[in-house]
Amino acid sequence: MGAITDYFRATTDAAIVTVLERADGTPLVGGPHPAFDGVEAKGVDPDVVLGQLIAAVRGVGWRVGLTESSPAWPTTPPPGPDGPFDLDDDLWATGPWVLRLGRSVRDTLADLPAADVPAVAARWAAGSEELAHADAEDLHPLIEALSALAHRAHSADEDLYCLVCP
């Protein structure tokens, strides 16, 4: 089973932390009253699968770090390589995690012309083992939704984020 990944836009990391620390059940994305404007994209992890989409849009090869993601949540520093991890109570071990994506990712998606979506979908599907089960045409709505979200984020001078839940 894949991770739940939702992409959304927000003004600052602090705005996200406020919602997550409230712990009142308000979803960041989805549901009847989400905290943020977003897109549900189950299994589209930010570093590999979204990175492959960005590579497909730009017409370059995928590489580690292409999405320039950095942690926004949890706010505590991650444990060192030797832990300590409290597997029952450490957000770094249990999640959820929120990653801020680089502005170049937002701008790449925001600038994607609608006419290019079919070709991008074909390149994305062909260049991703993780999407081997997907038909390129089935990817069109997700690409269009992510592009529209990125466009709204760019227009509002906001960043794109990814919520990852195990």
Backbone hydrogen bonds, N-H to C=O, Kabsch-Sander energy under -0.5 kcal/mol:
donor,donor_aa,acceptor,acceptor_aa,energy
4,I,165,C,-2.6
5,T,3,A,-0.5
6,D,163,L,-2.1
7,Y,39,V,-2.9
8,F,161,Y,-2.1
9,R,37,D,-1.9
10,A,159,D,-1.9
16,I,12,T,-1.1
17,V,13,D,-2.5
18,T,14,A,-2.4
19,V,15,A,-1.4
20,L,16,I,-2.6
21,E,17,V,-3.0
22,R,18,T,-1.2
23,A,19,V,-1.0
35,A,27,P,-2.9
36,F,28,L,-2.4
39,V,7,Y,-3.3
41,A,5,T,-2.6
43,G,3,A,-1.8
44,V,41,A,-2.4
45,D,43,G,-1.4
50,L,45,D,-2.8
52,Q,48,V,-2.3
53,L,49,V,-1.6
54,I,50,L,-2.6
55,A,51,G,-2.4
56,A,52,Q,-2.2
57,V,53,L,-2.5
58,R,54,I,-2.5
59,G,55,A,-1.4
60,V,55,A,-2.3
66,L,63,R,-1.6
68,E,65,G,-1.4
70,S,100,R,-2.0
72,A,98,V,-3.3
73,W,98,V,-1.7
80,G,83,G,-1.0
83,G,80,G,-2.0
86,D,84,P,-0.5
87,L,85,F,-0.9
89,D,86,D,-1.7
90,D,86,D,-1.7
91,L,89,D,-0.6
93,A,90,D,-1.5
94,T,90,D,-2.5
95,G,91,L,-2.4
97,W,164,V,-2.5
98,V,73,W,-2.2
99,L,162,C,-2.6
100,R,70,S,-3.3
101,L,160,L,-2.8
102,G,67,T,-2.6
105,V,102,G,-1.1
106,R,102,G,-1.5
107,D,103,R,-2.7
108,T,104,S,-2.2
109,L,105,V,-2.4
110,A,106,R,-2.7
111,D,107,D,-1.9
112,L,109,L,-1.2
116,D,113,P,-1.7
117,V,114,A,-1.3
120,V,116,D,-2.5
121,A,117,V,-3.0
122,A,118,P,-2.0
123,R,119,A,-2.2
124,W,120,V,-3.0
125,A,121,A,-2.7
126,A,122,A,-2.2
127,G,123,R,-1.9
128,S,125,A,-0.9
131,L,128,S,-1.0
132,A,129,E,-1.7
134,A,131,L,-2.2
138,D,135,D,-0.9
139,L,135,D,-0.8
139,L,136,A,-1.1
140,H,136,A,-0.6
140,H,137,E,-0.9
143,I,139,L,-2.5
144,E,140,H,-2.9
145,A,141,P,-2.4
146,L,142,L,-2.7
147,S,143,I,-2.6
148,A,144,E,-2.4
149,L,145,A,-2.3
150,A,146,L,-2.5
151,H,147,S,-2.3
152,R,148,A,-2.3
153,A,149,L,-2.5
154,H,150,A,-2.8
155,S,151,H,-2.6
156,A,152,R,-1.7
157,D,154,H,-1.3
158,E,153,A,-3.2
159,D,10,A,-2.3
161,Y,8,F,-3.0
162,C,99,L,-2.4
163,L,6,D,-3.1
164,V,97,W,-3.3
164,V,162,C,-0.5
165,C,4,I,-2.6
165,C,163,L,-0.5
